Amino acid sequence: MPDNHSHGHSHHDHSHFDVQNVRKAFIWGIALNITFTVVEAIVGYLGGSLAVMADAGHNLADTASLVIALLAFRLALAKPTPKYTYGYKKATILAALANAIILLLAIIAIVYEAIERISSPVEINGKVVMITAGIGIFINGFTAMLFFKSKENDLNVKGAYLHLMADALVSVGVVISGAIIMFSGFYWIDSVVSIVVAIVIFISTWVLLKQTLRISMDGVPHNIDFTEVAEEIAKVEGVKSVHHLHIWALSTTQTALTAHIVLKSGISLSGIPKIKDEIRHEASHFGINHCTLETECEGDKCEHKED
């Protein structure tokens, strides 16, 4: 029996997700990173350090990422409209995709300049490089901690946290290059560290790019096993089979499911809601929080008896 308007909604626990605190964390993160990026770019240029300038470029990309993530986060909270019936939840996916592209462009620029510099090393002030990168460790580490409490409640927040922690580690690498230059005079090490920084960024960016491309094309999210979901639904008492099963991401935190459920013969009309509730419950275990279920009975006829 078709039921095209049956929707089940189960929501993640947001009891520890303080919207105002997350908003403040993004604003603080953006302000601190913009300030540090400007300082780092000036010091890197005056000090002749590509590693510092590369890190400044990376921090600029991170700042843009934080801005995009904040805008997407706010758009996702907007209510649905007659034109956008799911609201603007997809903005979080587009934000992640845009961030991945921005980082890839930064990587290309860093590697190109580093290769140019290896053949023609430039004299660098190792002490200035160390001090600047040391400030970067503090800035990125402090900013990351602003997202720590809420990182498990939203994928964009978790992404910001992990990205900033990675930046802190990259700054550690720049400190090491500054120390080597100061004590050995090997200026070419600055370019080598720049390439290592680019590789570190590329690894995390490649994973992000693959995941966002997949869900932006309405693919099944990487953390959900399509076959396992179908098997669990089929195990629900009263269900004979499931077909036309579709699973896709509404946003970086919400996943939707639609399916045709064939019920076993002998199921009464009044028993269908209970079966649907059980299916939604099973789906929630996979992080699927929006279900649309269409039911049909074996032989295309349900019994009209009351339970």
N, C-alpha and C positions, 0 to 999 in steps of 0.2 A: 504493500500500500504506500504510494508515494507520499512523501512529506517534505516538500521542498523548503519549508520554512522552519525546520527544526534546527536550531543552532545551540550548541553547547559552549559555554565559556567558562574556563577555569583560569585564574590569574596567578602569576607568580606571587610569592609572599614579598610584599613591598613594605612590611612593617619596619624594616631597618633602612628603607630607602627614602631619605629626606631630600625632597626635590630642591628645597631652598639651599641646603648645604652643598648639593652637587652643583647647582648653578653658581654658587660662590666659588667653589673649587675651580670650575672652568674659567671664571673671570680672573681669579688670582693667577691661575696657570698661564693664561694668555698674557696678562700684564707682565709677569715675571719673565716669561720667555721672550717677549718682544724687547724688553729692556736689555736682557742678557745677549740677545742676538745682535743688537746694534753695537753693544760694547765689544763683543767678540769679533764682529766683522771689522771694526776699526782697529782693534789690537792686532788681529791677524794680518790686516793689510799693512799697517805700519811696521809690524815685526817681521813681515815676509813669510809668515807660516801658513802654508796651504792646509795643514792639518786643522789649525784653528779656524781658518776661513771655511773649510769643508764642514766642520762641526757647526759653524754659524749658519751655513746653508741648510744643514740638517735641522737645526733648531728653528729656522725660519719655516721650513716645511712642517715641522711639528706644531708651530704656532698656528699655521694655516689649518692644520688638522684639528686642533683644539677648537678653532673658530667654527669650522664646518660641523664638527661633532656637536657643539653647543647649539648651533642653529637647527641641526637635525633633531636633536633631543627636544627642543622646544616645539618644533613642527609636529613631532610624534605625539605630543600631548593635545594637539588641536582636535576638536570634535569633528566627526564625519559630516559631510555636506551632501546635498543631492547630486553634485558633480563628482565628489570624491567620497564614495560611500564607506571606504575604509579609513578616511581621514588622510593624514600625510605620513603614516607610519613608514612607508617605503623610503622616505627621506633618509632614514638611518642607514639603509643599504647603499643608497647613492652616495652618502657621505663617506662610507668606508671605501667605496670604489674610487671616489675622487682622491682620497688620501693616498691610496695605493699608487695611483698614477702620478701624483705630485712627488712621492718618494722615489719612484723609478726615474723620473726626470732629474731629480737631484743626484741620484747615483751616477747617471750617465755623465753629468757635468763634473762630478768629483773625480771619477776615473780618468776622464779625458785630460783634465788639468794635471792630475798626478803623473800620468805618463809623460806629459810634456816637461814637467819639472824634474823627473828622474834623469833625463838626458842633460838638463841644465840646472843643477842644484843652486838654490838661492841661500845666501847667508841668513841664519835665523837666530833670534834671541831665545835660547832655550828656557831661561828663567821666566821671561814674560809668558811664554807658552804654558809653562807649568802652573803659574799663578792663575792665568785665565781659565785653564781647564779645571783647576781646583775649585774655582768659583762655580763652574758648570756642574761639578759633582754635587755641590751643596744645593744649587738652584733646582736641578732636575730631581734630586732625591727628595727635597722638601715638597716640591710640587706633586710628585708621585704619591707622597703620603697623604695629600689632601683627598686623593681618590680612593685610599685604601679601604675605608669602611664600606663604601658602596660598590666596590669593584665586582662583587659576586651577584649584584642585582641587575646589572645592565651591561650588555656586551660592549657598547661604546665607551662606557666608563672604564671597564676592565682593559680595553684596548689602550686608552689614554694612560692608565697606570703602567701597563707593561712597556709601552713605548717610552715613557719618561724614565723608567728604571733602566731600560736599555741605553738611553742617552747618558745616564750617569756612568754606566760601565764604559761607554765609548770615551767619555771624558777622562776616565782612568787611563785608557790607552794613550790619550794625547799627553797626559802627565808623564807617562813612561817615555814617550818619544822626546819630550822636552828634556827629561833627565839625561837620556842617552846623548842628545845633541850637546847639552851643557858640558858633559864630562868627556865626550869623545870627538865632538866636532863633525860627526857624520850627518851632514845636513840632508842627505838623501833619505834618511830614516823617516823624515817628515812625510815624504810622498808615499813611502811604503805603508806607514800607519794610516794615511788617507785611504789607500786602497783596501786595507783591512777593515776600516770603518765602513766603507762602501759595501763590502762583502757581508758584514754583520747586518747592515740595513737591508740589503737585498734578500737575505734569508727570511727575515720576518715579513718583509713586504711581499715576497713571492707567495707565502702562505696566505696572507691577507687577500692578495689579488685573486688567487684561485677560489677562495671561499666566497668572496663578494661577487665574482663573475658567475659562480654557480647559482647563488640565491637570487641574483638580479635577473637571471634567466628562468626564474621559478623552478629551479632544480631542488631536489630534496636536500635540506640542510645537512652538512657533513657529519653532524653528530647524531643523525637519526638513521636507523637501518630500516629501509622500506619493507623488506621481506619480513623482518621481525614484527613490525607493526601489523602487517596483514595477518600474520600467524596468530598474534595475540587477540586480534578482533575475532578471528574465526573460532577461537577457543571459548568465547563468551557463550554461556548457556542460552540456547534458543536460536543461535546463529548457524545457518547451514553453510553459507559461503559469503565472500565479499568480492566485489569487482568494481571497476571504474574508481579505483582508489587513487587519490591525488594528494600529495603533501608538498607544501611550499611555504616560504617565509613571507609573512606580512611585514616584518621589520627584523631588526637584529635580535629582538627579544621575544617576538611572537610568531608562532607557527600555526598554519591552518591545515585542515584536512577535510576532504569531501569523499564520500563513498556511497555505493549502493550496497545495502545489506539484504541478503536473501535469508528470510527466517524459515525455520523448520515448520512443517505442517502441524496444526494443532495449537499454534500460538494465538491467543485471543487478542483482540484489539487493545484491551486494557493492559495487556502485559508488555506492549511494545515500548512505552516510555521507560520502563525499568531496564529493558535490554539496551536502549540507547544510552541511558545513564551509565550503565556498566561499561559500554564501549568508550564513552567520554572519559571515564575514570582510568581505563587502561591507556588511552591516548595521552592522558596527562602525565603518565609515568615517563613518556618520551619527550616531555616538554611541549606537547601539542596542546594549545589552549584555545583553539577556535575550531569546532567541529560542525559540519553540515552533513546530516545523514539522511539518506533516502531509503526507506524500507519497502520491501516487497516480499510477499509470502510464497512459499513453495507452491507451485500450481497456480500462482497469481490470485490466491484467495485465502483470506484470514477468517478464522472462526469468530462469530459475533457473540460468543458467550462471555459472561462476566467472570472474573476470577473470584 
